[in-house]
Amino acid sequence: MKSAMAAVVLAAGKGTRMKSARSKVLHQICGQPLLRYPLQAAGQAGFTQLRVVVGHQAEEVKQAFAGAEVEWVEQTEQLGTGHALLCAVESLKGFQGTLLLLCGDVPLLRAETLQQLQQYHAQQQAAVTVLTADMPNPTGYGRIIRDGEQILRIVEEKDADVEQKQISEINTGTYLFDAEFVFQALKNLNTDNAQGEYLLTDVIAAAVADGKKTRAICVSDPTEVMGINDRCQLAEAEALMRWRINTELMRSGVTMIDPTTVYVDATVEIGADTVLQPNVQLRGITKIGPNCLVDTGVVVLDSTVAAGSHLKAGSVIEESEIGPDCNIGPMAHLRPGTELAGKNKIGNFVETKKARLAEGSQSSHLTYIGDAEVGRNVNFGCGTITCNYDGVKKHKTTIEDDVFIGSDVQLVAPVTVGRNSLIAAGTTVTKNVPADSLAISRTEQRNVEGWALRKKPKKS
C-alpha cells in the first residue's frame, strides 16, 4: 500500500477526569463528537488514509462513526502514545510517505494549520516535525528542547528539571513523521521514564541519534491545540468553536444581534441576510435560507427553512420542512414530519405532526394538526383538533383546497373534507364531508329564562 499522506488519530483513552460513563471522544461540542473534528481537519488537509486507535468503549466509538471512511485499530492496553501508534503500524504496512499523528481530544485544530505543518515538513525534509505552541503557563506540558532549528528532545513535565520547566514552548501532541523512519524507531522504544510508558516523544531523541532532521513549527493561536480533559475545558472549547462558527457566518452575510448568545451547530447552513436574534439554537442538519428572521428563543433541529420565512419567539421546529415566506409562532411547535409548501401561517400555540400543508393554508392559534394532508388556502379556526389516535392506531385526516374550518372543531380521523367546504364552529366531524358543503353538528340551543335568578344565592 502506497500513498503520499496518511493520518493516525489517538482515541483510546478513558478520560477519567471527565467523570463520565461515556468515552471522552464522544462528548460533543457544537453538535459533533470531539473525534469528528480532528478527522475532518486531517481529511480537509489532504490526509486521505485515516486510522483511528480505539480502546476504551471501542465498539461505542465505532458505532458513532458508522459509515466514516476510517480504519479502526484497537489498543487493548493503554501503554502510552508510542504504543498506541505502534498498534497502527500493521494497518499501514507498506505505507511510504508522510504520516500525521493527531489526538482525538483536540477539536479546535484547523486544516490550514495542518497544511502549513505539512508544507514546512516537506520543505525541511525532516524525519520528524512537531507542532508546538508558546504557552504563558506551560505547566503539565512536555517542553521543547532546541538547538536552533533542530529539536533535540521533548521532556515531559515529570521528567523536567527546574531550568527545563521555565521553557514556554510546549509539545501539542501533533506530529508529522517520515513513515519509514518512525515505523523502525517505534520498535526500539522503552519504558525508562517517570510514566513507565512507551512515549512517542522518545522518537525525537532516536532521530537525533541517527543524525536526522527534527523540526518544529509553532502554532499562532495556542487555543487551537487545547486538549479536552474535563468538563470545564469541554465548555471552553465549545465557546471557542461557537465563536469560530458564528464569525464565519457573520462574514458570509448573516446578522447576529448578539453572537455570544447564538448557538449554531457545525453542521448548520444559513443564507445571506438572515437575522438571528439572541438565544437562538440551530441544531443538527439544519438549513436556513436567505432573508429569514429568527426571533429570540427559537430552537430548530434537523430542519429546512426556505427564504423569507419568519420564525417567531419561542417556537420549536423538529425534523420539518418549511417553504418560502412562512410565518411560524410565536410559541408554535412543529414536530417531525411537518411540511409547509410556502406562504403558510402556523400561529401561537399551534402544534403540528406529520402534517403536510399546501401553499397558503394557515392556523393562527391553539390548534393541533397531526397525521394530516391539507390542501391550498385552508383556514383552521381556533381550537381545532385532528383526532388522529384511537388508542391503538394513528389515522389520517385529509382536507382538500379552500376549506374553512370554524373554531372548536374536532376532525375524527380517518376522515376527508371535500374542497370548498365549510365546517361550522363547534362541529365534531365523524364522516366524510362532500365538496362545496356545510358540515354542522350541534344540539339545539335551549334558553331557560330566569334560571340564574332562581339559582343565585340570596344576599343576607
Backbone torsions as a table, in degrees:
resi	resn	phi	psi	omega
1	MET	NA	124.2	-179.5
2	LYS	-128.4	138.0	176.6
3	SER	-160.6	155.4	-176.9
4	ALA	-72.5	-40.2	-173.3
5	MET	-141.4	133.7	176.0
6	ALA	-134.7	160.6	-179.3
7	ALA	-136.2	141.7	173.2
8	VAL	-118.7	128.6	178.9
9	VAL	-111.6	126.1	-178.6
10	LEU	-87.8	118.7	-176.8
11	ALA	-143.5	35.3	-173.9
12	ALA	-96.2	-15.0	-172.6
13	GLY	-70.2	157.6	-179.2
14	LYS	-81.5	-35.6	-177.9
15	GLY	72.4	55.3	-173.4
16	THR	-60.9	-30.7	-177.9
17	ARG	-72.3	-11.6	174.4
18	MET	-72.4	-17.4	-177.8
19	LYS	52.1	53.8	-172.4
20	SER	-138.6	148.0	173.1
21	ALA	-79.0	-10.0	-178.1
22	ARG	-97.9	145.2	175.5
23	SER	-55.5	140.0	-176.7
24	LYS	-56.9	-41.4	-174.4
25	VAL	-72.7	-5.5	175.7
26	LEU	-95.5	-9.0	172.8
27	HIS	-65.5	146.3	-169.5
28	GLN	-106.5	148.6	161.4
29	ILE	-131.0	134.3	-179.4
30	CYS	50.3	43.0	171.4
31	GLY	82.7	2.7	-177.8
32	GLN	-128.9	144.6	175.5
33	PRO	-61.9	150.3	-179.5
34	LEU	-51.8	-42.3	-175.8
35	LEU	-62.5	-27.6	-178.5
36	ARG	-59.1	-35.7	-172.2
37	TYR	-70.6	-49.9	177.2
38	PRO	-63.9	-34.7	176.4
39	LEU	-62.4	-43.6	180.0
40	GLN	-65.8	-43.4	-179.7
41	ALA	-63.0	-42.2	179.6
42	ALA	-63.0	-44.3	179.5
43	GLY	-63.0	-42.8	179.8
44	GLN	-66.9	-27.3	179.6
45	ALA	-83.6	-1.8	175.0
46	GLY	102.0	7.4	178.3
47	PHE	-89.1	96.7	-168.9
48	THR	-84.4	-28.3	177.8
49	GLN	-93.1	111.7	-173.5
50	LEU	-114.0	129.5	174.7
51	ARG	-120.7	139.6	176.7
52	VAL	-123.6	123.4	178.3
53	VAL	-90.3	117.5	-178.3
54	VAL	-119.2	156.1	178.7
55	GLY	-148.1	-80.1	178.6
56	HIS	-63.8	127.0	-179.0
57	GLN	52.1	45.1	-176.8
58	ALA	-57.1	-43.6	-177.1
59	GLU	-66.2	-38.0	178.6
60	GLU	-65.3	-38.9	178.5
61	VAL	-65.5	-45.9	179.1
62	LYS	-59.8	-42.6	-178.6
63	GLN	-63.9	-37.4	-179.7
64	ALA	-66.2	-23.4	-179.0
65	PHE	-115.8	29.7	178.4
66	ALA	-58.8	132.1	-179.0
67	GLY	92.8	-11.7	178.6
68	ALA	-71.7	146.0	-178.5
69	GLU	-84.3	69.6	178.6
70	VAL	-133.9	159.0	173.0
71	GLU	-112.6	130.4	-174.7
72	TRP	-92.5	138.8	178.2
73	VAL	-127.2	130.2	-177.6
74	GLU	-99.0	133.3	173.0
75	GLN	-111.3	98.7	-173.4
76	THR	-71.8	-29.7	174.7
77	GLU	-120.3	132.4	178.5
78	GLN	-87.7	95.3	-175.5
79	LEU	-112.3	22.6	176.6
80	GLY	114.2	167.6	-176.6
81	THR	-66.4	-36.6	178.2
82	GLY	-64.1	-40.7	178.2
83	HIS	-66.3	-37.2	179.6
84	ALA	-62.1	-45.1	178.7
85	LEU	-68.1	-35.6	178.6
86	LEU	-60.7	-34.0	178.6
87	CYS	-63.2	-26.3	-177.6
88	ALA	-87.9	-8.5	-173.5
89	VAL	-61.2	-43.0	-176.5
90	GLU	-61.2	-37.5	-179.6
91	SER	-71.5	-14.2	179.3
92	LEU	-109.9	20.4	-177.7
93	LYS	-57.4	128.1	-179.0
94	GLY	89.5	-7.7	-179.3
95	PHE	-70.2	135.1	175.3
96	GLN	-132.3	128.4	180.0
97	GLY	146.3	-148.5	-176.5
98	THR	-98.0	129.8	-179.3
99	LEU	-115.2	123.0	178.6
100	LEU	-98.3	136.4	173.9
101	LEU	-116.8	126.5	179.8
102	LEU	-126.6	159.5	174.3
103	CYS	-101.6	136.5	-176.7
104	GLY	-71.8	-10.7	-179.5
105	ASP	-107.3	25.1	177.5
106	VAL	-119.3	86.1	-169.4
107	PRO	-85.2	-15.1	-171.5
108	LEU	-92.7	-1.8	-178.6
109	LEU	-67.0	128.8	-175.9
110	ARG	-89.2	151.1	175.0
111	ALA	-62.2	-36.0	179.9
112	GLU	-61.4	-37.2	178.1
113	THR	-66.8	-40.8	178.1
114	LEU	-65.5	-36.0	176.9
115	GLN	-65.5	-40.8	176.8
116	GLN	-63.6	-40.8	178.6
117	LEU	-62.1	-44.2	-179.0
118	GLN	-65.7	-41.7	179.8
119	GLN	-64.1	-42.2	178.8
120	TYR	-66.0	-42.2	179.1
121	HIS	-59.0	-45.2	-179.9
122	ALA	-68.5	-40.2	-180.0
123	GLN	-62.4	-41.2	-177.5
124	GLN	-81.3	-13.9	-175.9
125	GLN	52.1	48.2	-176.0
126	ALA	-87.3	154.3	172.4
127	ALA	-79.0	-34.2	179.0
128	VAL	-141.0	134.4	170.9
129	THR	-129.0	128.1	-175.7
130	VAL	-105.9	135.5	170.1
131	LEU	-85.0	122.2	-177.4
132	THR	-118.5	172.2	175.9
133	ALA	-144.6	150.3	176.7
134	ASP	-97.3	108.6	-174.7
135	MET	-106.2	124.9	175.9
136	PRO	-58.7	-36.4	175.7
137	ASN	-121.6	93.6	-173.6
138	PRO	-85.6	7.6	-176.1
139	THR	-55.3	130.7	178.2
140	GLY	97.0	-14.7	-177.3
141	TYR	-100.5	155.5	172.3
142	GLY	-72.1	137.0	-177.2
143	ARG	-94.6	144.1	179.4
144	ILE	-89.1	120.2	177.5
145	ILE	-103.1	116.8	-173.0
146	ARG	-112.6	159.9	161.9
147	ASP	-134.1	86.2	-172.3
148	GLY	67.9	-127.5	178.4
149	GLU	-77.4	-23.9	-177.1
150	GLN	-75.1	130.0	174.7
151	ILE	-90.2	120.8	-177.6
152	LEU	-82.7	-42.3	178.7
153	ARG	-171.0	168.9	172.7
154	ILE	-117.4	124.6	-177.1
155	VAL	-106.1	121.7	178.5
156	GLU	-69.7	155.1	-177.5
157	GLU	-52.1	-44.8	-176.4
158	LYS	-69.2	-23.0	-179.1
159	ASP	-98.5	-5.5	-173.4
160	ALA	-80.6	143.7	173.0
161	ASP	-87.8	-178.9	-174.7
162	VAL	-60.1	-44.1	-178.6
163	GLU	-65.5	-42.3	-179.4
164	GLN	-66.2	-30.5	179.3
165	LYS	-69.5	-13.2	177.5
166	GLN	-81.3	-13.5	-179.8
167	ILE	-70.6	132.2	-176.9
168	SER	-97.7	-12.3	177.6
169	GLU	-81.9	123.4	-172.1
170	ILE	-121.6	161.7	176.9
171	ASN	-83.9	129.2	-179.7
172	THR	-90.3	-11.1	-176.9
173	GLY	87.6	5.8	176.7
174	THR	-108.1	126.4	-175.5
175	TYR	-133.3	154.6	163.5
176	LEU	-118.6	133.3	-178.6
177	PHE	-124.5	150.8	158.6
178	ASP	-74.6	118.0	-170.3
179	ALA	-58.2	-44.6	-177.8
180	GLU	-60.2	-41.4	179.2
181	PHE	-66.7	-49.1	-172.5
182	VAL	-67.9	-33.7	178.6
183	PHE	-61.7	-37.4	178.3
184	GLN	-73.7	-40.9	-177.5
185	ALA	-65.7	-34.0	-179.4
186	LEU	-60.7	-31.7	-178.0
187	LYS	-67.7	-20.2	-175.8
188	ASN	-103.1	7.9	179.3
189	LEU	-68.9	152.5	174.3
190	ASN	-136.5	177.1	-176.2
191	THR	-105.3	28.2	-178.0
192	ASP	-82.5	71.6	179.3
193	ASN	-155.8	171.7	-175.3
194	ALA	-63.1	-28.6	-179.1
195	GLN	-82.4	-19.1	-176.0
196	GLY	66.2	34.0	-177.1
197	GLU	-125.4	165.0	172.1
198	TYR	-83.8	106.2	-172.2
199	LEU	-98.2	133.3	178.6
200	LEU	-65.9	-26.4	179.9
201	THR	-61.6	-23.9	179.4
202	ASP	-68.6	-16.7	177.4
203	VAL	-65.0	-31.1	178.5
204	ILE	-60.7	-50.0	-179.7
205	ALA	-61.4	-36.0	178.5
206	ALA	-65.8	-38.6	178.3
207	ALA	-66.0	-42.0	179.1
208	VAL	-62.5	-43.4	179.9
209	ALA	-61.9	-30.3	178.6
210	ASP	-86.9	2.5	178.9
211	GLY	74.1	24.1	-178.7
212	LYS	-94.4	160.2	178.7
213	LYS	-76.1	132.4	172.8
214	THR	-125.8	128.6	-173.3
215	ARG	-131.2	167.4	176.2
216	ALA	-145.6	147.3	173.2
217	ILE	-127.5	132.2	-174.0
218	CYS	-92.6	126.1	179.9
219	VAL	-69.2	142.8	-175.6
220	SER	-73.9	-31.3	-178.2
221	ASP	-118.2	106.1	-176.6
222	PRO	-60.3	-26.9	-179.8
223	THR	-65.0	-20.7	-178.7
224	GLU	-64.7	-24.7	-174.9
225	VAL	-111.4	15.7	-179.8
226	MET	-68.1	136.2	176.3
227	GLY	-92.5	157.8	-179.7
228	ILE	-106.3	114.3	179.9
229	ASN	-117.4	-21.5	179.7
230	ASP	-147.5	179.7	-175.4
231	ARG	-67.8	-29.8	178.7
232	CYS	-65.5	-45.4	178.1
233	GLN	-67.8	-32.4	176.3
234	LEU	-61.6	-44.9	179.1
235	ALA	-66.7	-37.6	178.6
236	GLU	-64.3	-44.0	178.8
237	ALA	-65.1	-38.2	176.9
238	GLU	-58.9	-45.0	-179.6
239	ALA	-64.3	-41.4	179.3
240	LEU	-66.4	-43.5	178.9
241	MET	-66.5	-39.3	179.2
242	ARG	-62.6	-41.2	178.6
243	TRP	-65.9	-38.3	178.0
244	ARG	-61.8	-46.0	179.5
245	ILE	-63.2	-46.7	-177.8
246	ASN	-65.2	-37.7	178.4
247	THR	-61.9	-45.7	179.4
248	GLU	-62.8	-39.4	178.7
249	LEU	-65.5	-44.6	179.8
250	MET	-63.2	-38.7	178.4
251	ARG	-69.4	-20.1	178.2
252	SER	-90.5	0.1	174.4
253	GLY	114.6	8.5	178.1
254	VAL	-93.1	135.1	177.8
255	THR	-95.9	131.9	173.5
256	MET	-125.0	120.6	-178.8
257	ILE	-63.9	-42.2	175.8
258	ASP	-141.3	89.8	-174.2
259	PRO	-62.3	-18.6	178.9
260	THR	-71.2	-15.1	-178.7
261	THR	-113.2	9.2	-180.0
262	VAL	-102.0	128.2	-175.4
263	TYR	-113.2	108.7	-177.5
264	VAL	-124.1	124.2	178.5
265	ASP	-70.2	159.6	-178.2
266	ALA	-64.8	-18.3	-176.0
267	THR	-95.7	5.1	-174.9
268	VAL	-90.2	142.6	174.7
269	GLU	-118.3	137.9	-178.3
270	ILE	-135.9	134.2	-179.0
271	GLY	-81.1	163.4	-178.8
272	ALA	-64.9	149.9	177.3
273	ASP	67.9	12.2	168.8
274	THR	-80.4	141.9	-178.0
275	VAL	-114.2	127.4	177.1
276	LEU	-110.1	119.1	176.3
277	GLN	-78.2	169.9	179.3
278	PRO	-60.1	153.2	174.2
279	ASN	63.7	33.5	173.6
280	VAL	-90.5	142.0	175.0
281	GLN	-125.3	119.8	177.4
282	LEU	-117.4	112.7	-168.4
283	ARG	-119.7	157.4	171.2
284	GLY	65.9	-150.3	-180.0
285	ILE	-86.0	82.9	-175.8
286	THR	-119.0	139.7	175.6
287	LYS	-127.8	123.8	176.3
288	ILE	-111.1	125.8	-177.0
289	GLY	-75.8	-179.3	179.7
290	PRO	-73.2	158.1	173.4
291	ASN	59.7	32.6	175.3
292	CYS	-97.2	158.0	173.8
293	LEU	-122.8	121.8	-178.9
294	VAL	-116.5	112.3	-172.8
295	ASP	-81.7	174.2	-178.4
296	THR	-55.3	134.7	172.2
297	GLY	80.0	7.2	178.8
298	VAL	-76.1	138.4	175.5
299	VAL	-122.0	124.6	178.7
300	VAL	-124.5	127.7	-177.9
301	LEU	-128.5	123.8	172.5
302	ASP	49.3	48.5	-175.8
303	SER	-134.4	164.2	177.5
304	THR	-119.5	130.5	178.8
305	VAL	-124.2	119.9	-175.5
306	ALA	-81.7	172.9	-172.3
307	ALA	-58.3	145.0	171.1
308	GLY	77.6	8.9	-178.3
309	SER	-87.0	153.3	-179.4
310	HIS	-120.7	114.6	176.4
311	LEU	-99.8	111.6	-171.8
312	LYS	-88.7	165.7	-166.5
313	ALA	-51.4	135.8	171.2
314	GLY	77.8	6.9	-178.5
315	SER	-81.3	149.8	178.9
316	VAL	-123.8	127.7	-176.4
317	ILE	-128.0	121.2	-176.2
318	GLU	-127.1	127.2	172.5
319	GLU	45.4	50.3	-176.4
320	SER	-127.9	163.1	176.4
321	GLU	-123.0	120.2	-177.8
322	ILE	-112.8	122.7	-178.9
323	GLY	-76.3	-175.9	-175.4
324	PRO	-69.7	149.4	170.7
325	ASP	58.9	39.6	176.2
326	CYS	-95.8	154.3	173.7
327	ASN	-119.9	121.0	-175.0
328	ILE	-120.7	126.0	175.2
329	GLY	90.9	-165.7	5.0
330	PRO	-70.5	158.5	174.7
331	MET	60.0	36.4	174.0
332	ALA	-92.0	157.0	178.6
333	HIS	-131.2	108.3	176.6
334	LEU	-99.8	107.0	-177.2
335	ARG	-87.1	170.3	-174.8
336	PRO	-52.3	140.5	177.6
337	GLY	91.4	1.8	177.1
338	THR	-76.8	133.0	177.3
339	GLU	-133.6	120.8	178.0
340	LEU	-112.8	124.4	-174.2
341	ALA	-71.7	-31.9	-179.2
342	GLY	145.6	151.1	-178.9
343	LYS	56.4	36.4	177.9
344	ASN	-100.0	154.5	173.8
345	LYS	-124.4	122.5	173.9
346	ILE	-119.9	102.6	-166.5
347	GLY	-87.2	-161.4	-172.4
348	ASN	-68.8	133.8	179.4
349	PHE	58.6	36.6	170.3
350	VAL	-102.5	135.2	178.9
351	GLU	-120.1	134.6	176.6
352	THR	-126.6	153.4	177.3
353	LYS	-157.0	125.3	-177.1
354	LYS	47.4	47.6	-179.2
355	ALA	-118.2	129.3	177.5
356	ARG	-111.8	117.6	-179.1
357	LEU	-112.9	124.3	176.5
358	ALA	-72.9	174.7	-172.1
359	GLU	-58.7	136.0	172.6
360	GLY	85.7	-6.4	179.4
361	SER	-77.4	149.9	-172.7
362	GLN	-151.0	155.7	172.6
363	SER	-143.4	113.4	-169.3
364	SER	-81.3	-31.4	-175.9
365	HIS	-167.0	149.5	166.3
366	LEU	52.5	53.8	-174.8
367	THR	-137.2	149.4	172.4
368	TYR	-120.0	124.0	177.8
369	ILE	-123.4	106.3	-177.4
370	GLY	-130.1	142.2	-180.0
371	ASP	49.9	56.1	-172.8
372	ALA	-132.1	145.6	172.5
373	GLU	-115.3	113.7	-171.1
374	VAL	-118.9	131.1	-179.1
375	GLY	-78.8	-162.1	-177.5
376	ARG	-80.1	147.4	170.2
377	ASN	53.5	41.0	174.9
378	VAL	-92.4	137.3	178.0
379	ASN	-115.4	125.0	175.5
380	PHE	-98.4	123.5	176.1
381	GLY	-75.7	164.5	-178.2
382	CYS	-58.9	133.7	175.5
383	GLY	83.7	11.7	179.3
384	THR	-74.8	143.0	179.8
385	ILE	-134.6	131.7	165.4
386	THR	-89.8	115.0	-177.5
387	CYS	-86.8	87.3	-168.5
388	ASN	-94.1	-8.2	-172.6
389	TYR	-124.3	124.7	-179.0
390	ASP	-99.0	11.9	-178.5
391	GLY	97.4	-13.8	178.9
392	VAL	-127.0	-49.5	-176.2
393	LYS	-128.3	158.7	171.9
394	LYS	-91.8	143.1	-179.1
395	HIS	-129.0	157.8	-172.0
396	LYS	-100.7	142.1	171.8
397	THR	-109.3	130.8	177.2
398	THR	-116.7	126.5	179.7
399	ILE	-126.1	120.0	-175.7
400	GLU	-84.0	-179.4	-173.1
401	ASP	-59.6	149.5	167.6
402	ASP	61.7	28.6	176.2
403	VAL	-85.8	139.5	174.6
404	PHE	-113.3	122.5	-178.3
405	ILE	-111.9	120.2	-179.2
406	GLY	-71.8	179.0	-178.2
407	SER	-71.2	152.2	173.5
408	ASP	56.7	48.9	177.9
409	VAL	-105.7	139.6	174.1
410	GLN	-114.0	125.5	178.0
411	LEU	-106.9	104.3	-172.7
412	VAL	-88.4	104.0	-175.9
413	ALA	-75.2	152.5	2.8
414	PRO	-80.4	133.4	-178.2
415	VAL	-155.4	149.9	178.1
416	THR	-125.1	133.7	176.2
417	VAL	-110.4	118.8	-176.4
418	GLY	-70.3	161.0	-174.9
419	ARG	-60.9	149.7	174.1
420	ASN	60.8	27.5	177.7
421	SER	-95.5	163.6	175.8
422	LEU	-126.5	128.8	176.5
423	ILE	-104.9	117.5	-175.1
424	ALA	-68.6	150.5	179.0
425	ALA	-56.2	139.9	177.0
426	GLY	81.0	7.1	-176.2
427	THR	-85.2	140.7	169.0
428	THR	-106.1	113.8	-175.8
429	VAL	-94.1	115.3	-178.4
430	THR	-116.1	-7.0	176.9
431	LYS	-139.4	161.9	-174.8
432	ASN	-58.5	145.7	179.0
433	VAL	-109.7	121.7	179.7
434	PRO	-66.1	161.5	176.5
435	ALA	-59.6	149.7	174.1
436	ASP	61.3	29.7	-176.3
437	SER	-112.0	163.9	167.3
438	LEU	-107.2	125.5	175.0
439	ALA	-108.6	126.7	-179.6
440	ILE	-145.2	132.3	176.2
441	SER	-140.2	100.1	179.4
442	ARG	-140.7	148.4	168.4
443	THR	-77.1	153.0	-178.8
444	GLU	-65.2	134.4	179.4
445	GLN	-73.3	133.7	177.7
446	ARG	-124.9	125.8	178.8
447	ASN	-101.7	124.4	176.3
448	VAL	-101.6	102.1	-175.0
449	GLU	-72.5	139.3	177.8
450	GLY	81.3	-1.6	-177.0
451	TRP	-58.2	-43.9	-176.1
452	ALA	-65.3	-35.1	-179.1
453	LEU	-70.1	-36.6	-179.4
454	ARG	-72.1	-33.8	-176.2
455	LYS	-90.6	-17.1	-176.1
456	LYS	-71.3	130.3	-179.6
457	PRO	-61.6	140.6	177.6
458	LYS	-78.3	142.3	178.3
459	LYS	-80.6	139.7	177.9
460	SER	-75.9	NA	NA
